Amino acid sequence: MAEKIIKNIVVILLTQLIVTAVILFISSVIIWKYAYDEKAISAVTIGTYIIVNILGGLIAGKLFKKNRFLWGIASGILYFSVLLLGGVIIFKTGRLEMSAIINCLICAVSGMTGGMFART
């Protein structure tokens, strides 16, 4: 049972990270070519969080079948935690600012939304 849960979580997280990389690569090329604007970069980042976590919630809902809302929230929080850990390792900072808390909430709510729409 625990092996299946871990396998499902790894599948969800890897899917989220791959889709994030693809979206950010494509959007960075577009922003670089047409408009280097900090607001556009921020909008793309938040949009990426929403899209990726809805997808993660959908996958979680389909894989786990029960407690889809909770697994969606968990996938969003886990995704954010991995990004936060990566940021701490790369930038060597440990401060948790209000924007990080807001981004965590965006990830959690988006994951929950994806879980809600998952059909078993």
Secondary structure, 3 states (H helix, E strand, C coil): CHHHHHHHHHHHHHHHHHHHHHHHHHHHHHHHHHCCCHHHHHHHHHHHHHHHHHHHHHHHHHHHCCCHHHHHHHHHHHHHHHHHHHHHHHHCCCCCCHHHHHHHHHHHHHHHHHHHHCCC
